[in-house]
């Protein structure tokens, strides 16, 4: 006798990938702390963690894609729940970055005696906003335009334009990351140079990590687009990646205005 699902909600099968991703995240954080304290194996542990995250995340995406595209598990109720979950996740990310901005404002508006009662602190040669930061702003805002173009193309069932827009978005995302790395290499201060260095590298570094994650999500969406997984009425996988990418854009605007321009005066 065949069993029929009596609920519109998806009853998820047991999966090893959440545990594998947790282990990968643990390796990344532990390896980073080891690296900061000059312990042997810190860098290798970080790389192992990223490899585990990449592989387990890919397998997890594969399972979700199978459930959504081929098994029909993502009903209207399920999609509503996924949208609410993604929205709440982005809200939690807003709070995450708010804590770093709070730390920056706390030190900038009332600099202590240890900082020379000035901001930026004495001895810190800040990065000017009108060079690489401005170029990265243009690149990231342009990528937001191209991902919106892709979204409208998917809604209109124009697969060719959607793919062109996604390729442009991925190219711009890669360009942003390369320029950010070059900026770090050329910086005249480090994360250990007073509270300015700490807040600068923590905030911009975590933003860079979110750009990396967003690029990964967009890459998965592009692959799914190539495999005809999206339709004009069913493409939440792409929408989630686009929401996340727009969030990354907005955070960078605040970074540019507050840390590079206002905080660097």
N, C-alpha and C positions, 0 to 999 in steps of 0.2 A: 504494500500500500504506500503510495507516494505522499510525503509530507508537504503541505502547503504553508507558506509563511502567512500568518494571520495578522501581521502588523506592518505598517508602512515604514517602520524603522529598520535599519540594517543591523542585524545581530552579527557582530564582527567575530571572525574565526580567530582562534589563538595564533599568535604571531611571535617569532623570536626577534623581530627587528627593533621594537622599542628597547629591549634589553641591550641589543648590540649597539644601538645609537647612544644609549646611556653610558656604556663602557667606553665608547669612542670619545664622548664629551668628557668623561672622567680622565682619560689619558691626555686630552688636550689641556685641561686645566692643571692637572698635576705636572705634566711636562713643562708647562709655561712657568709654574712656580719654581721648579727645579732649574730651569734655564736662567731665571732671574737671580737665583742664588748660586749660580756657577757650579751646580752639581753635574757630574758626568751623566750622559744619557738623557738630559732634558730635551734637547732638540729631537733626538730619535723618538722619544715618547710622544712628543707633539705630532710628529709626522705619522707615527703609528695611529694616533687618535684620529687624525684627519683622514687617513686611508680607511679606517674602520667606519667612520661617519659617511664617507663617500660611498663605500660599497653597500653598507647596510641601508643607507638612505636610498640608493638606487633600487635595491631589492624591495624596499617598502613602497616606493613610488610604483614599481612594477605591479605589486599586489593591488594597490589602490586603483591603478589604471584598469586592471583586469576586472575588479569589482564594478567600477563605474561604467566601463565601455562595453564589456562583453557579457557580464552577468546581470546587468540592469539593477544593481543593488542601490544605486543612488537615486531614490525616488524624490519627489518634490519635497516631502518632509525631511528627508536626509539632506538634501541640498540646502534647505533653510537652516538646518542645524549647523551645517558646515560654514555657511555664511556668518552666522552668529558667532561661531567659534573663531573664525578668522578675524572678525571685527574685535572680539575681546582680546585676542592675541596681540593685535596691533595696539590696542589701548594699553596693554601691559608693557609693550615696547616703548610707548610714549612715556610711561612712568619711569622706565629704566633710564632713558636719556635725560629725563627731567632731573634725576638725581645728580648727574654729571654737570648739567648746566647750573644747578643750585650750588654745587661746590665751586664752580668757576665764579659765579656772581658773588658768593660769600667772600672769596679772597680778593676779587677785583674791586668791589665797591668800598671795602674797608681794609686796605692792605696793612698788615701788621708791621711792627718795628723790625722783625726779622727780615722782612722784605724791603726794608728801607723806606717804608711808608709811601711807596710809589708802585704804580702798576703800568707796564710790566715790571717785575722785580729787577733790581740792579744786576747788571751782568748778563741779562737775557737779550739776545738779538733776535727779535721776533721775525716770523715769516711775513713778508708784505702781502696784502690781500690782492693786489692787482697783477700778479704774475700767474703762477700755476693755480692758486686757489680760484681766481676768476675764470681761468680756462676750464678748470674742472666743474665749476658752476654751470658754464655754458654747455659742457658736454653732458652733464647729468640732467639738466633741464631739457636738452634736446632728446635724450633717451626717453624722458617722460612723454614727450610729444610723439615719438615713434611708437612707443608701446600703446598709446591711446589710438594711434592710427591702426595698429594691428587689431585692437579690440573692435573698432568699428568695421574693419574689413571682415572679421570673423562673423559679426552680426549680419553683415550683408552677404555672407557666403562667398566672399572674394578671397579665395585661398592664396592666389598668387601675390596679391598686395599684402596680405597678412604675413606671408613668409618673408617678403622683402623688408617689411617693417621690423620683423623680429631679428633678421640678420643685422640690420642697422643698430637695433637696440643692443644686441650682444657685442657688436664691435665697439660701440660707445662705452659700454660697461667695462670692457677689457681696457680701453684707453684710459678711463678714469683710474682704474686700479694701478696701471703702470705708472701714471703720473703721480699718484699718491705715494707709491714706493720710492720713486725718484725724489720726491719732496722730503721724505723721511731721511734718505741718504744724505741730502744736501743740507739738512737742518743743522744749525750751529748750537743746538742744545739737545739734551736727552731727557728721558722720562724721569731721571733722578735729579734734574736741575730745578729745584724748588717746586712750589705748588703749581707754578705755571706749566712747567714741563710735564708734571704728573697729569694735570687736568687736560692739557692739550693732547697728549698722546693717548690717554685713556678714552677721551671722547671721540677724537678723529679715528683712533684705531678700532674702536668698537663699531663706528660707522663703516669703516672699511670692511670689517668682518661681515656686517649686514649687506654691504654691496656684494661681497663674495657669495653669500647665501642667496641673495636675490638673483644674481647671475645664474647660479645653479638652477633655481626655480624656472627662470626664463629659458634656460637651455632645455630642461625637461619639457616645458610647454612647446618649444620649437620642434623637438623630436616627435611629440604627440601630434602636432599640427601636420608634420610630414606624413604621419601614419593615418591621417584622416580620423582622428579621435574626436575632434571638436565639430559641433554643429552650431547653427545660429541660436538654437534654444538650449543647448547643453554644452557649456564650456566653462564650468566653474573652476576647473583646474587652472585655466589661463587667468580667469578673473582674480583668483587668489594671488597668483604671482604678480599680476598688474597692481593690485592693491598694495602689496608689500613694496613694490618698486616705487610707487608714488609716495609711500611713507618714507622711504629712503631719500627721495628727492626733497621732501619737506624738511627732514632733519638736517640735510646738508645746507639748505638755505639758512636755517637758524645757526648752524656752525659757521658759515661764511660771514654772516652779519655780526654775530656776537663774539666769536673767538678770533677770527682773522681780522675783521675790520674794526669793530668797537673795542674789543679787548686787546688789540695790538697797537692802539694809539699811544 
